[in-house]
Amino acid sequence: MTDEGEEKPKPREDEGGNRGIENAVMLGFFVVLVAAGIWLLGTMADVRKAQDCAAQGRRNCATIDAPERTR
């Protein structure tokens, strides 16, 4: 029983279009967050290796980048 003066709330139809955009933005944010985490873990591993080398008393702990040999 509803009063004649009251109207039923209408469902919002404009939310469906925004939901796809919001999902795309959240997916992009998640991808960037995962990529930053992977980069951070790699950097931390490199620093740990250098610290382990220095803790052993070695003097030449720098990484040497050698070019690849081509045949």
MDAnalysis code that builds the backbone (N, CA, C; Angstrom):
import MDAnalysis as mda
import numpy as np

u = mda.Universe.empty(213, n_residues=71, atom_resindex=np.repeat(np.arange(71), 3), trajectory=True)
u.add_TopologyAttr("name", ["N", "CA", "C"] * 71)
u.add_TopologyAttr("resid", np.arange(1, 72))
u.add_TopologyAttr("resname", ["MET", "THR", "ASP", "GLU", "GLY", "GLU", "GLU", "LYS", "PRO", "LYS", "PRO", "ARG", "GLU", "ASP", "GLU", "GLY", "GLY", "ASN", "ARG", "GLY", "ILE", "GLU", "ASN", "ALA", "VAL", "MET", "LEU", "GLY", "PHE", "PHE", "VAL", "VAL", "LEU", "VAL", "ALA", "ALA", "GLY", "ILE", "TRP", "LEU", "LEU", "GLY", "THR", "MET", "ALA", "ASP", "VAL", "ARG", "LYS", "ALA", "GLN", "ASP", "CYS", "ALA", "ALA", "GLN", "GLY", "ARG", "ARG", "ASN", "CYS", "ALA", "THR", "ILE", "ASP", "ALA", "PRO", "GLU", "ARG", "THR", "ARG"])
u.atoms.positions = np.array([
    [0.835, -1.177, 0.000],
    [0.000, 0.000, 0.000],
    [0.880, 1.239, 0.000],
    [0.845, 1.943, -1.071],
    [1.597, 3.187, -1.155],
    [0.618, 4.344, -1.205],
    [1.044, 5.433, -0.634],
    [0.215, 6.631, -0.711],
    [0.273, 7.166, -2.130],
    [-0.726, 7.905, -2.495],
    [-0.763, 8.440, -3.851],
    [0.316, 9.497, -4.067],
    [0.771, 10.133, -3.050],
    [1.767, 11.192, -3.170],
    [3.191, 10.656, -3.287],
    [3.412, 9.407, -2.916],
    [4.750, 8.820, -2.956],
    [4.972, 8.076, -4.262],
    [6.177, 8.243, -4.796],
    [6.532, 7.508, -6.003],
    [7.601, 6.498, -5.666],
    [7.603, 5.384, -6.374],
    [8.633, 4.385, -6.164],
    [9.942, 4.903, -6.743],
    [11.066, 4.656, -6.059],
    [12.352, 5.121, -6.601],
    [12.670, 4.371, -7.885],
    [13.130, 5.112, -8.890],
    [13.465, 4.513, -10.177],
    [14.900, 4.003, -10.127],
    [15.149, 2.838, -10.702],
    [16.540, 2.347, -10.738],
    [17.395, 3.227, -11.642],
    [18.622, 3.407, -11.240],
    [19.538, 4.252, -12.016],
    [20.048, 3.464, -13.215],
    [19.905, 4.033, -14.375],
    [20.359, 3.372, -15.591],
    [21.752, 3.822, -16.003],
    [22.228, 4.950, -15.473],
    [23.523, 5.491, -15.894],
    [24.707, 4.808, -15.210],
    [24.465, 3.964, -14.228],
    [25.558, 3.305, -13.516],
    [26.236, 2.225, -14.353],
    [25.533, 1.622, -15.278],
    [26.092, 0.545, -16.080],
    [27.261, 1.002, -16.944],
    [27.196, 2.163, -17.526],
    [28.277, 2.671, -18.367],
    [29.504, 3.048, -17.558],
    [29.306, 3.586, -16.387],
    [30.426, 3.985, -15.544],
    [31.134, 2.788, -14.940],
    [30.434, 1.701, -14.751],
    [31.025, 0.522, -14.125],
    [32.137, -0.052, -15.004],
    [31.952, -0.069, -16.306],
    [32.985, -0.570, -17.213],
    [34.238, 0.293, -17.165],
    [34.054, 1.592, -17.111],
    [35.197, 2.513, -17.027],
    [35.912, 2.332, -15.692],
    [35.150, 2.212, -14.632],
    [35.748, 2.017, -13.308],
    [36.534, 0.718, -13.246],
    [36.002, -0.346, -13.849],
    [36.716, -1.622, -13.869],
    [38.010, -1.522, -14.667],
    [37.985, -0.805, -15.782],
    [39.192, -0.639, -16.589],
    [40.249, 0.153, -15.830],
    [39.839, 1.183, -15.112],
    [40.779, 1.985, -14.328],
    [41.372, 1.144, -13.199],
    [40.544, 0.364, -12.529],
    [41.042, -0.487, -11.447],
    [41.980, -1.564, -11.973],
    [41.699, -2.125, -13.149],
    [42.581, -3.118, -13.750],
    [43.928, -2.486, -14.088],
    [43.908, -1.290, -14.655],
    [45.153, -0.582, -14.954],
    [45.957, -0.302, -13.700],
    [45.292, 0.127, -12.648],
    [45.968, 0.391, -11.382],
    [46.587, -0.886, -10.821],
    [45.867, -1.997, -10.914],
    [46.356, -3.282, -10.412],
    [47.583, -3.730, -11.196],
    [47.558, -3.564, -12.519],
    [48.701, -3.959, -13.348],
    [49.928, -3.126, -12.992],
    [49.744, -1.827, -12.822],
    [50.861, -0.954, -12.442],
    [51.386, -1.344, -11.060],
    [50.512, -1.656, -10.141],
    [50.923, -2.040, -8.791],
    [51.722, -3.343, -8.801],
    [51.289, -4.318, -9.589],
    [52.011, -5.594, -9.675],
    [53.372, -5.390, -10.331],
    [53.422, -4.591, -11.402],
    [54.693, -4.329, -12.073],
    [55.672, -3.624, -11.134],
    [55.188, -2.669, -10.353],
    [56.054, -1.978, -9.397],
    [56.550, -2.943, -8.328],
    [55.712, -3.860, -7.890],
    [56.125, -4.852, -6.895],
    [57.200, -5.785, -7.427],
    [57.055, -6.224, -8.671],
    [58.064, -7.100, -9.279],
    [59.388, -6.359, -9.430],
    [59.332, -5.110, -9.886],
    [60.563, -4.313, -10.021],
    [61.227, -4.122, -8.652],
    [60.429, -3.859, -7.625],
    [60.971, -3.648, -6.289],
    [61.634, -4.914, -5.758],
    [61.021, -6.062, -5.978],
    [61.616, -7.316, -5.518],
    [62.942, -7.597, -6.225],
    [63.016, -7.314, -7.514],
    [64.275, -7.501, -8.246],
    [65.369, -6.588, -7.731],
    [65.022, -5.343, -7.468],
    [65.999, -4.388, -6.943],
    [66.479, -4.803, -5.557],
    [65.552, -5.267, -4.728],
    [65.930, -5.709, -3.384],
    [66.853, -6.924, -3.445],
    [66.641, -7.819, -4.393],
    [67.509, -8.992, -4.541],
    [68.922, -8.563, -4.947],
    [69.031, -7.586, -5.847],
    [70.347, -7.091, -6.258],
    [71.086, -6.440, -5.094],
    [70.375, -5.663, -4.310],
    [70.990, -4.997, -3.156],
    [71.433, -6.038, -2.124],
    [70.616, -7.077, -1.912],
    [70.968, -8.119, -0.961],
    [72.237, -8.850, -1.390],
    [72.358, -9.117, -2.696],
    [73.560, -9.787, -3.192],
    [74.801, -8.928, -2.956],
    [74.682, -7.626, -3.210],
    [75.818, -6.728, -2.997],
    [76.173, -6.645, -1.513],
    [75.176, -6.608, -0.642],
    [75.443, -6.548, 0.790],
    [76.071, -7.846, 1.294],
    [75.630, -8.980, 0.784],
    [76.225, -10.260, 1.177],
    [77.688, -10.318, 0.754],
    [77.978, -9.816, -0.439],
    [79.350, -9.816, -0.937],
    [80.230, -8.927, -0.058],
    [79.723, -7.738, 0.273],
    [80.496, -6.818, 1.095],
    [80.668, -7.355, 2.517],
    [79.674, -8.075, 3.031],
    [79.759, -8.620, 4.376],
    [80.819, -9.719, 4.476],
    [81.130, -10.360, 3.362],
    [82.152, -11.397, 3.344],
    [83.554, -10.807, 3.246],
    [83.643, -9.502, 3.109],
    [84.939, -8.856, 3.062],
    [85.549, -8.764, 1.674],
    [84.781, -9.059, 0.660],
    [85.299, -8.936, -0.699],
    [85.400, -7.470, -1.097],
    [86.341, -7.175, -1.976],
    [86.529, -5.792, -2.406],
    [85.903, -5.510, -3.759],
    [85.721, -6.522, -4.583],
    [85.206, -6.309, -5.926],
    [83.786, -6.878, -6.009],
    [82.818, -6.150, -5.474],
    [81.439, -6.630, -5.430],
    [80.560, -5.982, -6.491],
    [81.122, -5.121, -7.307],
    [80.317, -4.437, -8.316],
    [79.911, -5.423, -9.410],
    [78.754, -5.194, -9.979],
    [78.272, -6.021, -11.073],
    [78.993, -5.622, -12.348],
    [79.476, -6.609, -13.081],
    [80.184, -6.346, -14.335],
    [79.271, -6.756, -15.474],
    [78.944, -5.804, -16.327],
    [78.108, -6.088, -17.491],
    [79.011, -6.400, -18.670],
    [79.015, -7.637, -19.087],
    [79.826, -8.065, -20.219],
    [78.921, -8.237, -21.439],
    [79.383, -7.773, -22.586],
    [78.554, -7.946, -23.796],
    [78.487, -9.415, -24.180],
    [77.386, -9.810, -24.795],
    [77.210, -11.195, -25.213],
    [78.071, -11.463, -26.438],
    [78.570, -12.675, -26.522],
    [79.379, -13.072, -27.678],
    [78.449, -13.486, -28.811],
    [78.771, -13.026, -30.003],
    [78.020, -13.444, -31.171],
    [78.929, -14.290, -32.057],
    [78.399, -15.273, -32.671],
    [79.210, -16.161, -33.504],
    [79.089, -15.814, -34.942],
])
